Amino acid sequence: MPKVTEYFESDRKKHWLEKIGESEWGGGKFLYELLRDNRLKELCGEKTKVLLLTEADDLLSFCTYAEQDDIRDISLTPWVGFVFTFPKHRGKRCFGLLMDHVRSLAEADGRRYVYISTNAEGLYEKYGCTYWKNMTDFRGEDSRVYRLEI
């Protein structure tokens, strides 16, 4: 049975870091480097959580729940970022289980919305997110911003 594990609270960080590093996605590799070099919280905020959907020793999916992401507007928080599900687990609503956990975190934090910056269309809507607007990310590129109402 899959469960949500928080990376920073885990006593198996080395194992989960290696699993994140197995992601073939560039964003996953970047998250791996940030965690390896202990720089994620510097970039995304001290309260940042890395949510892992795990089953025994297997990593199915992961994302961050953070104060900041690639849109650097401090009035918008929290953000879900670094969203990835390993190919063999896609189509099983793994990210949906992580989003359920995100909802509970945001509710506990008293948040009205959770934001997601992406170039993907048609992915986040099935998890209750709605397209909000386009914004410019820290690289100066256009990004679609979705919101999940809590």
C-alpha positions in Angstrom: 0.0 0.0 0.0 1.5 3.4 -1.0 2.2 5.9 1.6 3.4 9.5 1.7 6.9 9.9 3.2 8.4 13.3 3.9 12.1 13.3 2.8 13.5 15.6 5.5 11.7 13.5 8.3 12.9 10.2 6.9 15.7 8.2 8.4 16.4 6.8 4.9 17.4 10.0 3.2 20.3 8.4 1.3 18.0 5.7 -0.1 15.3 8.2 -1.2 17.9 10.6 -2.6 19.3 7.8 -4.8 15.8 7.0 -6.0 15.1 10.6 -6.9 18.4 10.6 -8.8 17.1 7.7 -10.9 14.5 10.0 -12.5 15.2 10.6 -16.2 13.6 14.0 -16.0 15.8 17.1 -15.9 13.7 18.6 -13.0 14.2 15.4 -11.0 17.9 15.5 -11.6 17.9 19.2 -10.4 16.0 18.3 -7.3 18.5 15.5 -6.6 21.4 18.0 -6.9 19.7 20.5 -4.6 19.0 17.9 -2.0 22.5 16.4 -2.3 24.1 19.8 -1.9 21.7 20.8 0.8 20.5 23.8 -1.2 16.7 23.1 -1.7 15.5 25.1 1.3 17.8 28.0 0.4 16.1 28.2 -3.0 12.5 27.3 -2.0 12.2 28.3 1.7 13.0 26.8 5.0 9.6 25.2 5.4 9.9 23.2 2.1 8.8 19.6 2.2 9.7 16.9 -0.3 6.8 14.5 -0.5 7.5 11.0 -1.6 4.9 8.4 -2.5 6.6 5.2 -1.5 5.8 1.5 -1.4 8.3 -0.5 0.6 11.7 0.5 -1.0 10.1 1.8 -4.2 9.7 5.5 -5.0 6.5 5.9 -7.1 6.1 9.7 -7.3 7.4 12.9 -5.7 6.8 16.6 -5.5 7.8 19.5 -3.3 5.5 21.6 -1.1 7.3 24.9 -0.8 7.1 28.6 0.0 8.7 29.5 -3.4 9.1 27.9 -6.8 10.2 29.2 -10.2 7.7 32.1 -10.0 9.4 34.4 -7.6 6.3 36.3 -6.4 6.4 36.2 -2.6 2.7 37.0 -2.3 1.9 33.6 -3.8 2.5 30.7 -1.5 2.7 27.7 -1.2 3.8 26.0 -4.4 3.8 22.4 -5.6 6.9 21.8 -7.7 9.2 19.2 -9.0 6.2 16.9 -9.8 7.3 13.5 -11.2 5.8 10.0 -11.4 8.1 7.2 -12.5 6.8 5.8 -15.9 5.9 2.3 -14.6 3.5 4.0 -12.0 1.8 6.5 -14.3 -1.9 6.2 -14.8 -2.4 4.9 -11.2 -3.2 8.4 -9.7 0.0 8.4 -7.7 0.2 12.2 -7.9 -3.4 12.3 -6.7 -2.4 10.7 -3.4 0.4 13.3 -3.1 -2.1 16.1 -3.9 -4.4 14.8 -1.1 -1.5 15.2 1.3 -0.8 18.7 -0.1 -4.4 19.7 0.5 -4.1 18.6 4.1 -0.9 20.5 4.6 -2.3 23.7 3.0 -5.4 23.4 5.1 -3.4 23.1 8.3 -1.3 26.1 7.2 -4.5 28.1 6.7 -3.9 28.6 3.0 -6.7 29.4 0.5 -4.8 28.3 -2.6 -1.8 26.1 -3.6 0.0 27.1 -6.8 1.7 25.1 -9.6 3.9 26.6 -12.3 4.1 24.4 -15.4 4.1 24.3 -19.2 1.9 21.2 -19.1 -1.8 21.5 -20.2 -4.4 19.0 -19.2 -2.5 17.3 -16.4 -3.3 19.2 -13.2 -7.0 19.8 -14.0 -7.8 16.2 -13.2 -6.5 16.8 -9.6 -8.8 19.8 -9.1 -6.5 22.6 -10.2 -7.6 25.3 -12.5 -5.6 27.4 -14.9 -5.2 30.9 -13.3 -2.9 32.9 -15.5 0.5 33.1 -17.3 3.4 34.5 -15.3 7.1 35.0 -16.0 9.4 32.6 -14.1 12.9 33.5 -12.8 14.5 32.6 -16.1 12.3 35.2 -17.9 10.2 32.5 -19.5 6.4 32.3 -19.7 4.8 29.7 -17.4 1.2 28.6 -16.9 0.1 29.0 -13.3 -2.5 26.7 -11.9 -4.3 27.0 -8.5 -5.8 24.5 -6.3 -8.5 25.9 -4.1 -8.4 24.6 -0.5 
